[in-house]
């Protein structure tokens, strides 16, 4: 169903646009000074109005990411993979969204410890989640795009991992601008990895299931009740 495939793309476009909008607003109102240092994403969201904008954007990203994660979990499961990796990936997805929630709602200027822990949990869990998705790409039933989807997903996971390692190196050398650049780049790569789910989601078809409920307590109430519920039938 191609409409469902638009959800990961919308997340990637909205998230990327939102983060750079917060950056642009902070530059325009002189909340950050690019001639002094390249700011972290959280530095751009210190003051209103970009602070409020950043919180709202992260909230919508979290909701959409959780939705995508649940769909992907069920899709992989119905493709024949009921293993621990799929379950672990779901846990990592929830942890990443939880970390982002903590990070976006506790600004570094207010509660720096919680903010940094939230950011670390979010990024590390996201990397673990997408590496697990690389493994799960080759599990279960095949789909036409798997021949290039697996290598492409692995490539961008590698780029994301290298950016994470580079940010650690910059942090160790007290190069804050380098860490900030890696942070922005890492976020963009993660959004791209989310967008790749659109390739798999387009194979999902929605059907209508008719359920009959028989009430046997009273003869007068012997009737069939038809309830229309939407279900997802994968790779029929």
Secondary structure, DSSP 8 states (H G I E B T S, - for coil): -HHHHHHHHHHHHHHHHHHHHHHHHHHHTTSS-TTT----HHHHTSSTTHHHHHHHHHHHHHHHHHHHHHHHHHHHHHTT--SHHHHHHHHHHHHHHHHHHHHHHS-TTT-HHHHHHHHHHHHHHHHHHHHHHHHHHTSSS--TTHHHHHHHHHHHHHHHHHHHHHHHHHHHTT-HHHHHHHHHHHHHHHHHHHHTHHHHHTTEEEEEEEEEEE--S-GGG--EEEEEEEEEEE--
